[in-house]
Amino acid sequence: MVLDFDGLILDTEGPIYRSWRELYDEHGVELPFDRWVGIVGSSTATFNPQQHLEERLGHPLPEESIERRAARRAALVLEQAVLPGVVRLVDDARALGLKTGVASSSTRDWVEGHLGRLGILDRFECVRSRDDVAHVKPEPDLYLAVVECLGVSPDQAVAIEDSPNGIVAARRAGLRCVAVPNPITAQLDLSGADIVVGSLGDISLSELLDRLS
């Protein structure tokens, strides 16, 4: 079982979006949600919120504003707890002898730092980040790297994702995929997944596996 990180294990996507939206609001500029969502679940999308805001303003943002936005993001992320059902799902999978991993387009320091802070890093046998592959989601590299690390074939693995980019990556790698939307991605098309569940807190591992089969 391979889990995404941002927005699936920890709601980092809401805080990141909120910190940018607040900065845009300060300058009286609208943050275009339809362009923002293109970067969710990937680090290679073409939309750059800082560049876009600077283009709209006609001048570079002061360094103080950039640093304040980053500090605001960090503070909001630190307020978040592990999302409902994640720990139970992983523990139940391990109890059944299933191997567990994380596939994230974020940096290793970001992912392992938060997993360690939350006390759940040791629940995963393998973590692969953008530091480990040539291409991040929606390319399949991350999922292929994790299943290789776990010693299983893609058709023996299930991906748990929250974004269209992640779903595409998992399916390209040959994994079945469960989509669990968060407040940002709930507005997106997640129909590429095998099944969609509202929250991991609302379904047991056995029910999940039954629905997949």
N, C-alpha and C positions, 0 to 999 in steps of 0.2 A: 504494500500500500504506500503510495507516494503522494505527499501533500504539498500544495503550494504554501507559501508563507504569508506574504502581504495580503491582507484582506480575508484570509482563510483561517490561519492560526491566530493572527493578531490583526485587529483593525487598524492598520497603518494608513490605508488609503483614504479614509475619511479625514483624519488629521492632516495629511499632506494636502488634500484638496482644500480643506478649510483654511489652512495657513496661507495658501496662495489666493484664495477668494478674498480673505480679509485684506491682503495687500492690494489687490485689484480695487477693492471697495474704497480703500484710503485715497486712491487716485481717481475715483469716479469712472473706472473702466470696468466693463463686464467681462468676466472670465468665461469664454465660450465652452460650455459643457460638452457640446458635440465634438469639439476638438480635443478637449481634455481627456475624454474617455479613451481616446486612441492610444494613450500612453499607459493605461492601466494594464498591469500584468506583463509589461515589456519595458526595456530601457533603450530601445532603438527607434521608437516612433519619431516622426518628424516634428511634432509640436513641442516647442520649448516655451514654457510659460514666462520665464524671465525675458527672453528675447521678444516674445509677442508683446508683453507689456511695455518694454522699452520702445518698440516700434510704434506702438499707439501713443506713447508719451512724446516721442521725438527726441529722447535723450536717455543716457544710461541711468539706471537706478543707483542711488548712493549706496556705498558699501554697507553703511549702517542699516539700511532697509533690508538688504539681502541677508545680513547676519541676524537681524531681528526676526525675519521670516523663518529662517532655519531654526532659531531658538524656540520660536512658537511651535513649529512642527514637532520638535523634540519633546517639548513639555506636554503637548497633546497626546503624543504616542505613549509617553510614560504613564499617562492616566488610564490607559487601556489594560484590561485583563485578557487572558486567553479566551478566545471566543467559545461560546457554549458547545459542549459535546466533543470538543477536540481531544481533550485528555482521555476521556472515557473511551472514545473510538480507538485511539492509539493503544491504550492499555488492553482493551479487549482484543485487538488484533494481535498484540504480542502474546497474550494469554493463549491464543489459538495457534501460536507458532508462526504467525505471519511476520515477515520482515517489513520494517517501516523506514521511510526516507523522506527527505524534503528536497524539492526542486524549485529554486527561486531565481528570478532574473535580477535580484538585488545582489549586493556585494556579500562576500562571506562574513566580513566583520559585522555587517548590519544584521544578518540572519542569525548567526551563531551568538552574537552579542545579546540579542533579545531572547533567543531560546534559553541561553544560560541565565539571564536575569530572571526569566519567568520560572526557572527550575525544571525545564522539560527537555533540555538538550540531550540528556542521556537516554531519552526514550526513542531516539532515532539512530538507526545504525549507519545511516549515510546522509550527508548534506552536500548538495551540489549547488553552486551559485554561478553567477556570471563570470567569476574569476576562474572557473574550471572548464569553460567551453568556448568555442569560437563564436557561436551564435546563441542568443537568448530567445525566449519565446517571442513570436509564435513558431520559431523553428524547433525541431524535435530534440536538439542536442542535449538539453538539460535532462529530459526524461530518459533518453537513451543512456546518459552517463549514470543516472541513479540506478536503473535496473541492472546495468553492468556491474556497478558497485555491490548491489544486493545479491548478485548471482542468480537472477531470474530472467526469464524471457519477457518481452513486452506483453505477450498475450496472457501471461500469468499475473500481471500487475493491474492495479486500479489506481487511477489518478483522482485526487480530490481537488477541484479547482473552483475559482470564483469569477474568472474573466474569460471573455471570448478568446483573447490571445493565448491564455493558458489551455483552454479547451482544444484549440487548433494544434498547439504543440503536443499535447498528450495524444490526440488522435493520429497525428502524423508519425508519432513514435510507435504506434500500434497498441496503445493502452486503452482499455475501457475508461470512461470518465464520468464522474459524478460532479455536477455543478451545485455549488452552495452560494447563492448570491449574497452580497453584502449591500448596505444602503446605496453605494455608488453603482455597483454592477447590476443591481436589481432592475435598473432601467435599460439594460442592454439585452441583446439577443444571445441567450445561452442554449439555444436549441441544438447546438452541435454536440452537446453532452448526451450520454446514454440515458441518464435520468437527472432530474433537477429536484433538490429538496430544499425546503425553506431554511432549515437550520440543522446542524449536526446534533443539536440538543433535542431534536424532535424525533430522532430515529436511532434505533440500535444497530450495531454492526450486523447482526444476523438478518434484520429486516433489510438493510442496505444490500447485503449480498444476495438475498432472495430476490430483490427487485432487479438486480443486475443479471441474474440468471433466468 
